[in-house]
């Protein structure tokens, strides 16, 4: 049975979305290929780093770009950046990131909802980055979001699934793909998020800051695939107390 990630009517085989920040440009291609990623985020302001160096030259052409509105401090700025991205050939996919706070870089859910509603009405496939709050997630779904992207921990922290319980609530209650974004630091944490029922994982810092970037990218790929298979298989039940033998020949131990 095929198991596709569907975003904005498009099908993807991979459930690993790779960030492009913090990399040396010559390592991005290796990271994408070893991750098996079919989507990569791209800050619009980083599209041209030098006159002779363009990040687009290092991204395989079969990979879908997910431009983000990094740097936007309100809905108006985010919409402007999304329009600019579309004009530059970035397509209709956009990851809305709106952060007023420069210390913790927490997303502003209120402004994110405003921008999502505007851009969705204009035909964008909007993937909003948000703080994991059920009410905001529902508002984003009603505003036309194609998926919800709650943070696992502060962006760039590699602290892991610190908001696990709140992400689980969103997965259970919102009928949209939930892409766990920001803060995932280890492949095991990505696997755990997928076992919870997340639709995909967005990762950047954990790979970009690893000692061996291509190998770590591949480790995340395998962990995400394993977590997804475990979720689809249905995790075994957990006993609150005691134990249970799997071998009938040990029944005599209870006598």
TAWO-V661911 format. One record per helix or strand of 2 or more residues. SS is the DSSP state (h for helix, s for strand). FROM is the first residue (numbers start at 1). LEN is the number of residues. If there is no record, write none. Layout:
ss-><SS,SS>
from-><FROM,FROM>
len-><LEN,LEN>
This chain:
ss-><s,s,s,h,s,h,s,s,h,s,h,s,h,s,h,s,h,s,h,s,h,h,h>
from-><5,10,16,25,39,44,48,53,55,64,75,93,109,125,134,147,164,177,187,200,205,213,248>
len-><3,3,3,11,5,3,3,2,4,5,13,4,13,6,10,5,10,5,9,4,4,21,7>
